[in-house]
Amino acid sequence: MSALKDIYSPEFYNRFSNTLLQVLPDFDKKLFTEKIFTPAFLAMELKERMRHTTKVLHEFLPENFNDAFSIIEKLIAKLRENYGTGESLAYIFLPDYIEIYGIDDYENSVKALEFTTQFISCEFGIRPFLIKYPEMLAQMKVWSKHESPKVRRLASEGSRSKLPWAMAVPELKKNPDLVIEILENLKADSSEYVRRSVANNLNDIAKDHPEKVLEIARNWKGISKETDAIVKHGARTLLKQGHPEILKIYGLDSKNIDVSNFEIHTPKVKIGDSLEFSFTVKNDNNNNQIVRLEYGIYYKKSKGHLAKKVFKISEKEYFPNEIINIRRKQSFKIITTRVFYAGMHQLSIIVNGEEKVLKDFEIEF
């Protein structure tokens, strides 16, 4: 299995430079290739290769950003003509080019970002502009009404306060009101691609300003099936936290929902194996009740304390006296995003935000 950085392959650069040659007849493909494949190239990771490509490309384009981007526009048009409209992650050096060489040319960079994001998403490239230019958010509000769903998505995704792997923009975290104005324009967007971004943006806001998302949940709920889905996904952190107000909004009452027969079948789990557990749920109410089932893993951390992570099992309506048996596995295979520590951990079963039962289990190396 090849590494993600290998999208920057000799084949990719050959296709790219052949296309650039079509729009820049005096382009020196041989020299470009030599400058790309320096002795240090093989050791470079993905972002390093991206930035390296950006800088090498700049050596072959005009110094003036607007002149350079007029060539990039033609290049993108030719790439579409030659290879179709499907996005390739390798082209993230094009937004990076705008970020580095257009940062002091706001007016032309706005046009460049709007154009380029319709070829390869610019949510990372736009972050420095949000920091340097307060008016950038107002521009993104304009983009939220753009005819292209990819530009509308940029308005939402680029303004996320906790966009993964992206440059932090403190003002987005501090003051979500301007972002919410953008999301208001997108709450009933026709594109699922855009709506997913709106939901993720709301979830980011909920982590710092839960009251804002609770207000949105009350105001947007019932507008349409699609908007309801945005709100529900955008409130997922609040739901996992068992926030009383969000549980109330969704009618998630844990009263008379009983959990029994809770058993951990693998009380000692070796790294690489799975935790196996089961339990029974019964609706003891005289009426139908929506039941959101989750389980919490209290992972042991490096300093010995436990940190909880919640995993969703299901959410559905239970009839009066309905009984359902649940059996699940949780993997403890080694992954890059989590470090496991030997010792006692805990597992809880959560019903409509309330932890009903809790048991210990042990992780062994």
Secondary structure, DSSP 8 states (H G I E B T S, - for coil): ---GGGGS-HHHHHHHHHHHHHH-TT--HHHHHHHHS-TTGGG--HHHHHHHHHHHHHTTS-SSHHHHHHHHHHHHHHHHHHH-S---GGGGHHHHHHHHHSTT-HHHHHHHHHHHTTTS--TTTTHHHHHH-TTHHHHHHHHTT-SSHHHHHHHHHTT-TT-TTS---HHHHH--HHHHHHHHHHTT-S-HHHHHHHHHHHHHHHHH-HHHHHHHHHHHTTS-HHHHHHHHHHTHHHHHHT-HHHHHHTT---TTEEEEEEEES-SEEETTSEEEEEEEEEE-SSS-EEEEEEEEEEEE-TTS-EEEEEEEEEEEEE-TT-EEEEEEEEE---BTTB---SEEEEEEEEETTEEEEEEEEEEE-
